């Protein structure tokens, strides 16, 4: 089967294509990935993208829609709407016109907002507090409508924080960069008590590949993917230091404070997803707890395996 991956040159996309053994890619930049069969440099948010997307989708057995504005901190609703909602519409139109009946979407734990129930299951009400989360929720709704109208089997994967050695953003990446420059001190955004789940990109890619068989014709089904636990940012910092061979006691932590203890406006302070539904479907993370996923990512960043 041939696959189309939007955002295929991105962090998760690169690992997914490797797992799939190759795919056609739509993205803004060249991937440089030898496993890419065809490559379309397309802005999915542009109205002129529709014909290119349709060509890219022809003959494909499934579409993995990963393309998005990855900057959660950006509060610009228009920017997120253009890529997250209008872009998703264009990809769905391409799926419809090319008769692609399987669709897997990269959603986010941010759709839940600050859920009072943790671990949070998929049937918990959605109440995002960021424009990023709001647009992921809107995209899920649009996918649901297309699935119902056109008999598409769709799956929305609500992801916890994904970490890995080739990540270009995120708290683990930031900590490694900061400590590499100055091993005596570390600035922590927020108040350090922000508590979330972290899981490895290899486990994430495995979930995307498996999700091809999790859908139901005419529906958009949600599945959470993440680790089995959640840890606070200060614990992440300690794990990173230890993985870098440093004594945490020798590093001065500087708490930035942020907004109401958050790292930035719209930052969900506590997020822990229930992954029982995915486990019942056969998915299990190799790096089951957040600390092991973080350690693996740091080792990769430092040139290890």
N, C-alpha and C positions, 0 to 999 in steps of 0.2 A: 504494500500500500504506500502511496505517496502522500505526504502531508504538507500543509502550508502552515508556517509559523510566522505570525506577525511579531515584530520585536525580536527576531531571531538572532540578532547580533548582541543582544543584551545579556545580562548576568545569568538569568534563569534559562533564557533561550539557547545559549551556547551549550549548556549541559543537557537540555532536552534533546537538541539535535544529535548530540553524541549518543544519547541513549536510544534514539529512534534509528540511528544508523544513516541519517541523512534526511533532508527536507528542502522544500522550496521556502525562501525567506522573503518577507517584505519588511523593510526597515528604512530609516533615513540615511543610514551609513552602511558602507560595505562591511561585511562580517569578517572577511579573510579566512573563513572556515572552509577547509577542503571538503567537508561533508555537505556543503550547500549545493544543491542540484541546480537551482535557478535562483537568481537574486533580482529583486525589484526594489529600486530606490524610490520609495513612495511615501509621501506625507498622508497618512490615512485620514487626517482631519480636513484635507482639502477636497472640495467637490470634484476636482479634476482627477482624483485618485480612483474613482469608481471603475473606469474601464480597465486600468492597470490591475486593480484588485481582482476584477472578474477574470482577466487573463491568467493571473496567478492562481486563482482558485479552480480553474477548469481541470477536471480529471483527478482532483484530490479526494482522498477518502475521508479526510477530516481537517478541520482548521483549529489550530491552537492560537488563541488570541491573547498575546502577552504585551503588545505594544501599549505604552501608556507614558504619561509624564511621571517619572519616578520620584519627583521631589515632593514628599509628603508635607514639607514645611511651607510650601508655597500656598498662600491663601487666595490666589487669583482664581476665582471661580470660572471666569471666562476661559482661561487657559486649560483648566482641567476639563471643562465642558467640551471644548473643541476636540481634544484628544480622546478623552474618556467616553464621551457620549456620542458626539458627531462621528468620531473615528470608529466607534463600535457599530454605529448605524451603517457606515460604508462597508465595513467588513461583513456584516450580516447581509447586506444587499448582495455582495459578491457571492456569499454562500448560497443565497436564494437563487440567484441567476445561474450559478454553476451547479445547482442541485447537490450541494454538499450537505449531507444530513447529520454529520456529527461535529460538534462544536464544543471546545473546552476553553473556558475563560479564566484568566488570572484575576481573581477578585482579592479581597483583603480583609483582615480581621477588623480594620477600621470601620467597616459597615455597622458593627455592633455599637460603636461609641463606647461609653463607659458602662458596660453591662454590669448590673449589680450581682448577677449570677455567674460564678466561675467554678469550674471550667464552663465556658459558655457553649451550649449546643446550637446546632444550626436552626432550630425552630424558635430561638429567642428573638424577640422583636428587634428590628434594626433601628438605630438612632445615632447616626454618625455625628461627630462634633467637628469634623474638618471638611473642607471642600473636597479634598482627595477622597475621603470615605463616602461623601455624599454622591460623588460622580461614579464611584464603583457601584453603589447601590442603584443609581439610575441606570447604569449599564446592565446590571443584572435584570432589572425590570424590562428593559428593551429586549434583551435576549429571551426572556420568558415569553414575551409577546410573539416574537418571531418563531420560537419553538412551537407555540400553540397554532399560529397561523399556517406554518409551512411544514409541520411534522418533523422538525429538527430535534435530534437527541442532544440536549445541551447540559453541560456540567459547569457550575461556577465553583472554583476552588478558592476558599477564603483562607488566605495564607497568614501565618504568624511571621515573625521576623526571620528572613532567610539570610544565612551567613555562609561564607565560603572564601577561599583564598583569593579568588579573582573579583571579589566584590569591590566596587569603586565608591561605595557610600555605606552609611550605617554606623552604629556605635562601635562595633568591633573594629572595623576599618579605621575609624577616627582615633580610637584609643591606641592602636598599634602605631599609627603615624605620629601621634603626639609623643608617645613614650620613646619612639625611635629618635626623635629630635631632642627630647629632654627627659631622660630617665629618672630625674629627681622629683618631678611634679606632674600632676595630671589634673586638668580642668574637667569637671563633670557638669554637664548641663542639667538643669532642674535641681531637685534637692537630693537626688541619688536614690530615692525610694521607689521610683518608677519601676514597676514590676511587669515583665512580659516574658513570652516564650520565644526561644530562638531554636531554629532547626536548620540542618545543613542542606545546601543546595542540591546535593546528590539525592537526598531523600525527597526533596521537593520535586525534582525532575521525574523521579520514579512515580510519584503521585500523579503527575500530569499524564504520563504514559499509561498508567493503569486506569485513569479516569475515562479513557475511551470506551471502556466497557461498563461504566457506572451509570450511564444515562438512560433515560426513558423517552421513547419517541413522543414528541409533542409537549415535552416539559423541560424546564431548566431546574436541575437538581443541585442543591448546594452541599458541599462537603468542606469541613474544616481540615486544614493540614498544619501541623505544628509539632512541638515536642510534648512530652508527657507532663511537663512541669512549667513553672515560671520562676524567674529569678530577678532580683532587683539590680539596678545599674551599678551599684557599688560592688555587688558580687561579680558582675560581668567584669568590672575593672580588676578585681583581684584575680579572677581566672586568667584574664589576659596577661597580667603581670607575671603570674606563675608560669604560664605557657611560654613567656619570653625569657624565662630564667631569672626573673627579678624577685627580690624580697619585697612584698607589698608594704612591710613596715618601713622600708627606706624611701618610699614615695609619698610625697605630700599631696594629699587630695584637696583640690580647691573646688568648693561647691559654688556653682554659678548662680543658683537660685531659680532663675527663669521666671515663668508666669504661674503663680499658684503652685510652685513646685514642679511644674512641667518643663520640658526642654524647650518648648515653643508653643505658640498659640495653636490649639487644635490637637496637641499631642495627647494621646490617650494614656493616662497614667498607669492604669492597671488593665492588663489584657492577658487572658489565659483561655485558650480554646479547648473545648472537648474534641478529641479526635476519635472517639469511639465509633462513630459512623464509618469513617474511613478504615478503621481497623477491622470492622465487621466485613468490609468489602475486600479485605486481604492486604491492605497497606500497613506496613509497620516501619517506622524509621530505624535505621541502623544506629544512628546517634540519638537515642531515645530521650535523653535529658539535655537541658539547655547548656549546661556546663561542658558536656562532652562535645556538643556541636561547636561551641565557641572555641574550645581547645583545638579541635580539628581545623577550624578556619584559621586560627593564628599560626598553627604549624605550617599550613599551606602558604600563608602570606610570607613566612620566613624562609620558604624554600624547601620545607619538608613535605612529607606525603600525607 
